[in-house]
Amino acid sequence: MNNNLANLYWQVQENPNSLCDRLQYAIDCEANFYRMCDALKQKQEMDDLTRAAWFYQILRFSYGSKASSYSWKGRDLWRDFPTILSAHHRLRGVGVHNKDFEHFIKLMDAPDTFFYCDPPYYGTEDYYDGVVFEDGDHERLRDLLLSIDGKFLLSYNDCRKFVSCTRDMVCSLRKSPGWIASSSGMTAATNIQNYSYRIMIRKPVASLHNRCLFDWS
Ligand SMILES: C[S@@+](CC[C@H](N)C(=O)[O-])C[C@H]1O[C@@H](n2cnc3c(N)ncnc32)[C@H](O)[C@@H]1O
């Protein structure tokens, strides 16, 4: 779904030292930032290691999470090298897949599987470059999650669309700082899951307010 992100993870898994080597002499300047942005946007031909190094620099040298505008803060990438190497160890044995959610969830579903889903939120479907998430995809995800054997936790900015789904789903309001952007401004982040938190944690967490979907007004 995001080839550059998946490729970066694969390079951290397979070639962390080569990736750090490539980043050693990275030039943090505006012209270079936009040159790399254009090259990746236009899908210029380059090897996977270069693509990962450029994508990493764009993430680090950009102002916001959209990674489309240059930040003038200045950043020493050498300070990131220990984190990249730690990530390499952390990702040992971890599968990184770049597939549509339906393909992946169907493949992995089993009674003891746990899915954490963080799809594009309502009103921000077009936020991700090169990824098309259509309105019907929200329903496609909902119907799929209602049919699985495993457990899921789903993050959303608004769960009203899910109200008519089922009584078996539990909905909780996550308090600030879980505020997220939507087309109409900032809305409360919402967690929806098909199990009770009490199954997962013995003591109820004070900051989480659990309610049934049908309590939603
Ligand atoms: C709210 S963001 C998740 C961000 C992620 N949790 C993180 O911390 O980086 C939504 C993600 O859904 C991905 N996405 C969009 N359409 C998808 C699809 N059909 N299947 C799987 N993922 C998709 C987007 O590429 C984007 O990375």
The ligand as a Tripos MOL2 file, in Angstrom:
@<TRIPOS>MOLECULE
LIG
   27    29     1     0     0
SMALL
NO_CHARGES

@<TRIPOS>ATOM
      1 C1         -3.9820    6.1560    9.6270 C.3       1 LIG1
      2 S1         -2.6610    5.5510    8.5950 S.3       1 LIG1
      3 C2         -1.8790    4.3670    9.5970 C.3       1 LIG1
      4 C3         -0.6090    4.8500   10.1250 C.3       1 LIG1
      5 C4          0.1860    3.8040   10.9060 C.3       1 LIG1
      6 N1         -0.5810    3.2530   11.9980 N.3       1 LIG1
      7 C5          1.4500    4.4420   11.4220 C.2       1 LIG1
      8 O1          1.5680    4.6270   12.6160 O.co2     1 LIG1
      9 O2          2.3100    4.7740   10.6000 O.co2     1 LIG1
     10 C6         -3.5510    4.5830    7.3980 C.3       1 LIG1
     11 C7         -2.6960    3.6510    6.5600 C.3       1 LIG1
     12 O3         -3.5480    2.7830    5.7960 O.3       1 LIG1
     13 C8         -2.8810    2.4720    4.5830 C.3       1 LIG1
     14 N2         -3.8560    1.9280    3.6090 N.ar      1 LIG1
     15 C9         -4.6230    2.6110    2.7360 C.ar      1 LIG1
     16 N3         -5.3840    1.7620    2.0080 N.ar      1 LIG1
     17 C10        -5.1070    0.5040    2.4610 C.ar      1 LIG1
     18 C11        -5.5800   -0.7950    2.1030 C.ar      1 LIG1
     19 N4         -6.5000   -0.9870    1.1580 N.pl3     1 LIG1
     20 N5         -5.0630   -1.8610    2.7570 N.ar      1 LIG1
     21 C12        -4.1310   -1.6810    3.7290 C.ar      1 LIG1
     22 N6         -3.6490   -0.4730    4.1160 N.ar      1 LIG1
     23 C13        -4.1270    0.6070    3.4740 C.ar      1 LIG1
     24 C14        -2.2660    3.8140    4.1790 C.3       1 LIG1
     25 O4         -1.1790    3.6290    3.2920 O.3       1 LIG1
     26 C15        -1.8120    4.3720    5.5380 C.3       1 LIG1
     27 O5         -0.4730    4.0390    5.7800 O.3       1 LIG1
@<TRIPOS>BOND
     1     1     2 1
     2     2     3 1
     3     2    10 1
     4     3     4 1
     5     4     5 1
     6     5     6 1
     7     5     7 1
     8     7     8 2
     9     7     9 1
    10    10    11 1
    11    11    12 1
    12    11    26 1
    13    12    13 1
    14    13    14 1
    15    13    24 1
    16    14    15 ar
    17    14    23 ar
    18    15    16 ar
    19    16    17 ar
    20    17    18 ar
    21    17    23 ar
    22    18    19 1
    23    18    20 ar
    24    20    21 ar
    25    21    22 ar
    26    22    23 ar
    27    24    25 1
    28    24    26 1
    29    26    27 1
@<TRIPOS>SUBSTRUCTURE
     1 LIG1         1 GROUP 0 **** ****
